[in-house]
């Protein structure tokens, strides 16, 4: 059980109208599709944390410049509370690959209107913001 909220980070990598998602193997929300991202380390700038996490998970380089939204996941039963800025990323360098197969089982590009199920709670929140932005 956490004694205080924790800070995470995520990247909504949206290219050509398709969103890059990864499938979680571990709890919380094992089996769900979600945005790449993770924990922010102590004294680490959030933008650098999301760049590091995406590189660790997918082997690509991004530049986190535009914040899309702030997502929040609170589970009193589990004793967890996460707050995570999500950055909108529209270009990257490299070819995505599963770099942490012990944590993720798959990844893929999905049109916003045809996302896989189930999605993680933070991803649902970020997708709602993305869908409002789409023409």
C-alpha positions in Angstrom: 0.0 0.0 0.0 1.2 3.5 -0.9 1.5 6.2 1.7 1.1 9.0 -0.8 0.3 9.4 -4.5 3.0 8.4 -7.0 4.0 10.1 -10.3 4.0 8.2 -13.5 4.2 9.3 -17.2 3.0 8.2 -20.5 3.2 8.9 -24.3 0.3 9.0 -26.7 2.3 8.2 -29.8 -0.1 9.0 -32.6 1.1 8.8 -36.2 -1.0 8.7 -39.3 -4.2 8.5 -37.2 -3.0 5.4 -35.4 -2.1 5.1 -31.7 0.8 2.9 -30.5 -0.2 0.7 -27.6 1.5 -2.1 -25.6 -0.1 -5.0 -23.9 0.8 -5.4 -20.2 1.8 -8.7 -18.7 1.9 -7.5 -15.1 -0.5 -6.0 -12.6 -1.9 -3.5 -12.4 -4.2 -4.2 -15.3 -2.4 -7.3 -16.7 -3.7 -8.2 -20.1 -4.8 -4.7 -20.9 -3.5 -2.5 -23.7 -1.9 0.8 -22.6 0.2 3.7 -23.5 4.0 3.3 -23.2 5.4 4.9 -20.0 6.1 4.2 -16.4 7.4 5.7 -13.2 9.1 9.1 -12.7 12.3 8.7 -10.7 13.0 11.1 -7.9 14.3 14.5 -9.3 13.8 13.3 -12.9 12.0 15.8 -15.1 8.8 14.3 -16.3 9.5 14.9 -20.0 12.8 13.1 -19.7 11.1 10.2 -17.7 8.6 9.6 -20.5 11.4 9.7 -23.1 13.5 7.2 -21.1 10.5 4.9 -20.5 9.5 4.8 -24.2 13.1 4.0 -25.1 13.3 1.2 -22.5 10.0 -0.3 -23.6 10.0 0.1 -27.3 13.6 1.1 -28.3 12.6 4.3 -30.0 13.5 7.9 -29.4 10.8 10.5 -28.8 10.8 14.2 -27.7 8.2 14.9 -25.1 7.2 18.5 -25.7 3.4 18.7 -25.8 1.4 17.6 -22.8 -1.9 16.0 -23.9 -3.5 15.6 -20.5 -3.1 14.5 -16.9 -4.5 11.1 -16.0 -5.3 9.8 -12.6 -5.8 6.3 -11.3 -6.9 5.8 -7.7 -7.7 2.3 -6.2 -8.5 2.5 -2.5 -8.9 -1.3 -2.3 -5.4 -1.9 -3.7 -4.1 1.1 -1.8 -2.6 2.8 -4.9 -2.9 6.3 -6.3 -1.1 7.4 -9.5 -1.0 10.7 -11.3 0.6 10.8 -14.7 1.2 13.5 -17.3 0.7 12.1 -20.8 2.5 13.7 -23.7 1.3 13.7 -27.3 4.0 12.5 -29.6 3.6 12.6 -33.4 7.1 11.5 -34.6 9.9 9.3 -33.3 13.2 7.9 -34.4 13.8 4.1 -34.7 11.6 1.0 -35.2 9.4 0.0 -32.3 10.1 -3.4 -30.8 9.3 -5.2 -27.5 12.4 -4.4 -25.4 11.0 -5.7 -22.1 9.2 -9.0 -23.0 9.0 -9.8 -19.3 6.6 -6.8 -18.9 4.8 -6.7 -22.2 3.4 -9.4 -24.5 2.6 -7.3 -27.6 2.4 -3.9 -29.2 0.6 -2.5 -32.2 -0.7 0.5 -34.1 -4.5 1.1 -33.8 -6.9 3.6 -35.4 -8.6 5.7 -32.6 -11.9 4.3 -33.8 -10.8 0.7 -33.6 -8.8 0.3 -30.4 -8.2 -3.1 -28.8 -9.9 -4.1 -25.6 -9.5 -4.0 -22.7 -7.6 -0.7 -22.3 -5.9 0.4 -19.1 -7.7 3.1 -17.0 -5.2 5.8 -17.8 -5.3 5.0 -21.5 -9.1 5.3 -21.5 -8.7 8.8 -20.0 -6.1 9.8 -22.6 -8.0 8.4 -25.5 -11.1 10.4 -24.5 -9.0 13.6 -24.8 -7.5 12.5 -28.1 -10.9 11.7 -29.6 -12.1 15.2 -28.7 -9.2 16.7 -30.6 -9.8 14.7 -33.8 -11.8 16.5 -36.5 
